[in-house]
């Protein structure tokens, strides 16, 4: 079958009848019509339509030699640097359609599934309780049906001490509690599934850590409507359906959920591995996961930064503050961040190398640097927009106010140097929704922790960065032996 349309995606999701809980109630009826999910699902459907559009189809798909069907480029296993560039250009098209604000656009998880099929399957071959052939089977199914995934790998925050060995009687963190002829039985919970319940499947795996219970060392992928699987949503950050009052949350609020496994049976043909701590660590640390996933993420973050820069400059022009040097300095900060990120992605592609299985991996080091930079600069970008907008970010009437008897007052007192009052309010509400609304603050927090603890990211970069040559140069200069 290959690529699908937006309607196909929506119809498939509505028919699944996945168990999703929102505000204490189990969702019934058409998922795509629920106020908390309507906007994001419409946006997601528009992405699938985009890859079917005659203008983009050649840039977003490739022809499968096995089935002669068109497959989304995010599933392409790159063999050349040109393949990497094609993948990045496809990422850019989808990211620009959502202004980089959709962290779980389908290409992200497609990339992860592709990376696991390209390396993890080989890493697991011949190891105890490992079934690499199942990874390949899921990958093939995902390609041919254009499946959409979310993932979950974070354990509940009960006791974060690395020396905590207390084991509650009933599992809190999801673990294997039994095995039978049909598969493994999982009980417990996982955080944090962005778009949990809004995808065809959920990919579940264990993040590497120092101390790990073997019963928690597993990986698998199952349909979101699997019996015993439920998604518990947080409060929605959709302010309203109005594209003026809430231009971003009405379209891009992705929802996050807790994933609960209530004695969920994972069939053997869906299990990648279980009861294997070594495999759990190798699955992410030694596979091409970080190379390919970070390549997609940084590409999206670049597009997001371009959007931020556009908003910031539009604010400057609207209230005519571009002559001030402190404003120019702030805008330069965004420009420096943008160009730095772009250079790092290009370097990762320039320095790409074939791995031992014949796939072209982008160089990880520049991408590691980028993933250390962005969690620090994005919160600053939000602050810059707030500082430019100042008090104008607070006194913002609604769309309905412009349809009322006070329209004349609004037109007089809220006009900008280069914009009408209505235009100015639209611009400032966009800036507010990006940086100050519940949706906006979630965006900042999301980018700050996208790849985990920023301190741990810095530590990993330090530990893996090749420093010996630099030390040797200094020793040679000092004639030290």
C-alpha positions in Angstrom: 0.0 0.0 0.0 2.7 2.5 1.0 1.9 6.2 1.8 -1.6 7.1 3.1 -3.7 10.2 2.9 -4.9 12.3 5.9 -8.4 10.8 5.6 -7.0 7.3 5.7 -5.0 8.1 8.8 -8.1 9.7 10.6 -10.4 6.8 9.6 -7.9 4.3 10.8 -7.4 6.0 14.2 -11.1 6.5 14.8 -11.8 2.8 14.2 -9.2 1.6 16.7 -11.2 2.5 19.8 -8.0 2.9 21.8 -8.6 3.3 25.6 -7.8 6.9 26.3 -8.7 8.7 29.5 -9.1 12.5 29.7 -10.1 14.5 32.7 -11.2 11.4 34.5 -13.4 10.1 31.7 -12.9 7.4 29.2 -13.1 8.9 25.7 -16.0 7.6 23.6 -17.0 8.3 20.0 -14.9 9.8 17.3 -11.4 10.6 18.6 -10.8 13.1 15.8 -13.8 15.2 17.0 -12.7 15.5 20.7 -11.7 19.1 21.5 -8.4 18.0 23.1 -7.3 16.2 19.9 -9.2 17.7 17.0 -6.6 20.3 16.1 -3.5 18.1 16.3 -5.1 15.3 14.3 -6.2 17.7 11.6 -2.6 19.0 11.4 -1.2 15.5 11.4 -3.7 14.5 8.6 -2.5 17.5 6.6 1.1 16.1 6.8 0.0 12.8 5.3 -1.8 14.8 2.6 1.3 16.8 1.9 3.4 13.7 1.0 0.7 12.7 -1.5 0.6 16.2 -3.1 1.9 16.3 -6.6 4.2 19.2 -5.7 5.9 17.3 -2.9 5.5 13.6 -3.6 8.9 13.2 -5.4 10.6 15.0 -2.5 8.9 13.0 0.3 8.7 9.4 -1.0 10.7 6.7 -2.7 9.7 3.7 -4.7 10.0 0.4 -2.9 11.9 -2.1 -5.0 10.1 -5.0 -3.2 6.5 -3.9 -3.5 6.7 -1.2 -6.2 4.8 1.1 -3.8 5.7 4.7 -2.7 7.1 4.8 0.8 7.7 7.8 3.0 11.3 9.0 2.8 11.6 9.0 6.6 11.7 5.2 6.3 14.6 5.3 3.8 17.7 3.5 5.0 20.4 5.8 3.7 23.3 4.3 1.8 24.9 7.6 0.5 25.3 11.2 1.7 22.8 12.1 -1.0 20.3 9.9 0.8 20.9 11.8 4.0 20.4 15.1 2.3 17.1 13.8 0.8 15.9 12.7 4.2 16.8 16.1 5.7 14.9 17.9 2.9 11.9 15.8 3.6 12.1 16.6 7.3 12.3 20.3 6.4 9.1 20.1 4.3 7.0 18.6 7.2 8.7 20.8 9.8 8.0 24.0 7.8 4.4 22.9 7.5 4.2 22.9 11.3 6.8 25.6 11.9 8.9 23.1 13.9 6.3 23.0 16.7 5.3 19.4 16.3 7.9 17.3 18.1 6.2 14.0 17.3 5.5 14.5 13.6 5.5 11.0 12.1 9.0 11.3 10.6 10.5 11.3 14.0 9.3 7.9 15.1 9.6 6.6 11.5 13.3 7.5 11.8 13.6 5.7 15.1 12.0 2.5 13.8 14.3 2.7 10.7 17.4 3.1 12.9 16.5 0.1 15.0 16.0 -2.0 11.9 19.3 -0.8 10.5 21.5 -1.6 13.5 19.7 -2.9 16.6 18.5 -6.0 14.8 22.1 -6.9 14.0 23.3 -6.0 17.5 20.8 -8.4 19.1 21.5 -11.3 16.8 22.3 -14.5 18.7 21.8 -13.0 22.2 19.7 -14.5 24.9 15.9 -13.6 24.8 16.4 -11.5 21.7 14.4 -11.6 18.5 15.9 -9.2 16.0 13.7 -10.6 13.2 10.7 -9.0 14.9 12.3 -5.6 14.6 12.7 -6.1 10.9 9.1 -7.4 10.6 7.7 -4.3 12.4 9.8 -2.1 10.2 8.5 -3.7 7.0 4.9 -3.5 8.2 5.4 0.2 9.2 6.7 1.1 5.7 4.0 -0.7 3.8 1.2 0.7 5.9 2.6 4.1 6.7 2.1 3.4 10.4 2.3 6.1 12.9 4.1 5.5 16.2 4.7 7.1 19.6 7.2 5.8 22.1 7.6 5.6 25.9 10.8 4.8 27.8 10.7 6.9 30.9 9.9 5.3 34.3 7.6 7.0 36.8 9.4 9.5 39.2 8.9 7.6 42.5 12.5 7.6 43.9 15.1 9.0 41.6 18.1 7.9 43.7 20.4 5.6 41.7 20.9 3.5 44.8 17.2 2.9 45.5 16.6 -0.9 45.6 13.2 -0.8 47.2 10.8 -3.0 45.2 7.1 -2.4 45.8 4.9 -5.5 45.9 2.9 -4.3 42.9 4.9 -3.0 40.0 5.0 0.8 39.4 7.5 0.9 36.6 6.3 -1.4 33.8 8.0 -4.8 33.9 7.6 -8.3 32.8 5.6 -10.2 35.4 5.0 -13.5 33.5 5.7 -15.4 30.2 3.6 -18.0 28.5 3.2 -19.7 25.1 1.6 -16.5 23.7 4.1 -13.9 24.8 5.3 -11.8 27.8 2.9 -10.1 30.3 3.6 -6.5 31.2 2.3 -4.7 34.3 3.0 -1.2 35.5 3.4 2.3 33.9 5.6 4.3 31.7 6.0 8.1 31.2 5.9 9.9 28.9 4.1 9.3 25.6 3.7 12.4 23.5 0.6 11.9 21.3 -0.1 8.7 23.3 -3.2 7.1 22.0 -3.1 9.2 18.9 -1.0 6.8 16.9 -1.3 3.3 15.4 1.3 1.8 17.6 3.4 2.5 20.7 7.1 1.5 20.7 8.2 0.6 24.2 11.8 0.3 25.2 14.1 0.8 28.2 16.4 3.8 28.4 20.0 2.8 29.4 20.8 3.2 33.0 23.4 2.1 35.6 21.2 -0.1 37.7 18.4 -1.9 35.9 16.0 -4.7 37.0 16.2 -7.4 34.3 12.4 -7.6 34.4 12.4 -4.0 33.1 14.9 -4.7 30.3 12.7 -5.1 27.3 11.6 -3.6 24.0 8.5 -4.2 21.8 5.9 -2.5 19.6 2.2 -3.1 19.9 -1.0 -1.5 18.5 -2.3 1.3 20.7 -5.6 -0.5 21.1 -4.0 -3.6 22.6 -6.2 -5.1 25.4 -5.1 -3.8 28.9 -3.2 -0.8 27.5 -4.5 2.6 28.5 -3.4 6.2 28.0 -4.0 8.7 30.8 -3.8 12.3 29.4 -2.8 15.4 31.2 -4.9 18.6 31.0 -5.2 19.9 27.4 -3.4 23.1 26.5 -5.8 23.9 23.7 -6.9 27.4 24.5 -9.7 27.4 22.0 -10.3 26.5 18.3 -9.8 30.1 17.3 -6.8 30.5 15.0 -6.6 34.2 16.2 -6.9 33.7 20.0 -4.8 30.6 20.1 -3.0 30.3 16.7 -0.6 27.6 17.9 -2.4 25.5 20.5 -5.4 25.2 18.3 -3.2 23.4 15.7 -0.2 21.9 17.4 -1.1 20.8 21.0 0.2 17.3 20.9 -0.9 16.0 24.3 1.2 13.9 26.6 0.1 10.8 28.5 0.9 8.2 31.1 0.9 4.7 29.6 -0.5 2.0 31.8 0.0 -1.7 31.2 -2.7 -3.7 33.0 -1.4 -7.2 32.4 -0.8 -6.5 28.8 0.0 -9.5 26.6 2.8 -8.7 24.1 2.8 -11.5 21.5 6.1 -13.2 20.9 6.2 -11.9 17.3 6.2 -8.3 18.7 8.9 -8.8 21.3 12.3 -7.4 20.4 14.0 -8.6 23.6 13.2 -9.2 27.3 15.1 -10.0 30.5 18.4 -8.8 29.0 20.1 -5.7 30.5 23.0 -5.8 28.1 20.6 -5.7 25.1 18.6 -2.9 26.7 21.8 -0.8 26.9 23.0 -1.7 23.4 19.6 -1.1 21.9 20.1 2.7 22.1 23.8 3.3 23.0 25.4 1.3 20.2 22.8 1.4 17.5 22.3 4.2 15.0 19.4 5.6 17.1 21.2 8.8 18.2 22.7 9.5 14.8 19.5 9.3 12.8 17.0 10.6 15.5 19.1 13.6 16.3 19.5 14.4 12.6 15.7 14.6 12.4 15.3 16.5 15.6 17.9 19.2 14.9 16.5 19.7 11.4 13.1 20.4 13.0 14.6 22.7 15.7 16.3 24.8 12.9 12.9 25.3 11.3 11.5 26.2 14.7 14.3 28.8 15.2 13.5 30.3 11.8 9.9 30.7 12.9 11.0 32.3 16.2 13.2 34.7 14.4 10.4 35.7 12.1 8.1 36.4 15.0 10.7 38.4 16.9 11.5 40.5 13.8 7.8 41.1 13.1 7.3 42.3 16.7 10.2 44.7 16.2 8.8 46.1 13.0 5.2 46.3 14.4 6.2 48.6 17.3 9.2 50.1 15.5 12.0 49.3 18.0 14.6 48.2 15.5 16.8 51.2 16.0 17.8 50.2 19.6 21.1 48.4 20.0 19.8 46.1 22.8 17.0 44.9 20.4 19.6 44.3 17.6 21.7 42.4 20.1 18.7 40.2 21.1 17.8 39.4 17.5 21.5 38.6 16.8 21.4 36.0 19.5 18.7 34.2 17.6 20.5 34.5 14.3 23.7 33.2 15.9 21.8 30.2 17.3 20.1 29.5 14.0 23.3 29.6 11.9 25.2 27.5 14.5 22.6 24.8 14.3 22.5 24.9 10.5 26.3 24.5 10.3 26.3 21.6 12.7 23.7 19.7 10.7 25.6 20.3 7.5 28.8 19.1 9.2 27.1 16.0 10.4 26.2 15.2 6.8 29.6 16.2 5.4 31.4 13.9 7.9 28.9 11.0 7.5 30.3 7.5 7.2 29.1 4.1 6.3 28.6 1.9 9.3 29.5 -1.8 9.5 26.1 -2.7 8.0 26.4 -0.5 5.0 24.2 2.4 6.1 25.3 6.0 5.9 25.2 7.5 9.4 25.5 11.3 9.9 28.4 12.2 12.2 27.2 12.1 15.8 29.6 14.6 17.3 28.2 17.7 15.6 24.6 16.5 16.4 25.6 16.0 20.0 26.9 19.5 20.2 23.6 20.8 18.7 21.5 18.8 21.1 23.5 20.4 24.0 23.1 23.9 22.5 19.4 24.0 21.8 18.1 23.2 25.4 20.0 26.3 26.5 19.2 28.7 23.7 15.5 28.0 23.1 14.4 29.2 26.6 16.4 32.3 25.9 14.6 32.8 22.6 11.3 32.7 24.4 12.6 35.2 26.9 13.8 37.5 24.1 10.3 37.5 22.5 8.8 38.4 25.9 11.3 41.2 26.4 10.6 42.7 23.0 6.9 42.5 23.4 7.0 43.8 27.0 3.7 45.1 28.2 2.1 44.5 24.8 2.2 40.8 25.6 -0.3 41.2 28.4 -3.1 43.6 27.1 -4.4 41.4 24.3 -8.2 41.4 23.5 -9.8 38.4 21.9 -11.1 37.9 18.4 -14.6 38.5 19.6 -13.7 41.9 21.0 -13.0 43.1 17.5 -16.6 42.1 16.5 -18.1 44.1 19.3 -19.0 47.8 20.0 -15.6 48.5 21.4 -13.9 47.9 17.9 -13.4 51.7 17.5 -11.5 51.9 20.8 -9.3 48.9 19.9 -8.5 50.3 16.4 -7.4 53.6 18.0 -5.4 52.4 21.0 -3.9 49.1 19.9 -2.5 50.0 16.5 1.1 49.5 15.7 3.7 51.7 13.9 3.3 49.6 10.8 0.1 47.5 11.5 -3.5 48.0 12.2 -4.8 47.2 15.7 -6.2 43.8 14.5 -3.0 42.9 12.8 -0.9 43.9 15.8 -3.1 41.8 18.1 -2.8 38.8 15.8 1.0 39.1 15.9 1.2 39.6 19.7 -1.2 36.8 20.4 1.0 34.5 18.3 4.1 35.6 20.3 2.1 35.1 23.5 0.9 31.6 22.5 4.5 30.6 21.7 6.1 31.8 24.9 3.6 32.6 27.6 0.5 30.4 27.3 0.4 26.9 28.8 1.1 25.6 25.3 4.1 27.9 25.0 5.6 27.1 28.4 5.2 23.4 27.6 7.1 24.0 24.3 10.0 25.5 26.3 10.1 22.6 28.8 9.8 20.1 26.0 12.8 21.4 24.2 14.8 21.7 27.4 14.4 18.0 28.1 13.9 16.6 24.6 16.9 14.3 24.8 17.0 14.0 28.6 18.8 15.8 31.4 20.9 18.6 29.9 23.6 18.0 32.5 23.8 14.3 31.5 24.0 15.4 27.8 27.0 17.6 28.6 28.6 14.8 30.6 28.2 12.4 27.7 29.6 14.9 25.2 32.7 15.4 27.5 33.2 11.7 28.0 33.0 10.8 24.3 34.7 13.8 22.7 38.1 12.9 21.3 40.5 14.9 23.4 43.8 12.9 23.2 45.2 14.7 20.2 44.7 18.1 21.8 46.5 16.9 24.9 49.3 15.5 22.8 49.8 18.8 21.0 50.2 20.6 24.4 52.6 18.0 25.7 54.7 18.3 22.5 54.8 22.0 23.0 55.9 21.6 26.6 58.2 18.8 25.6 56.4 16.5 28.1 56.7 12.7 27.6 
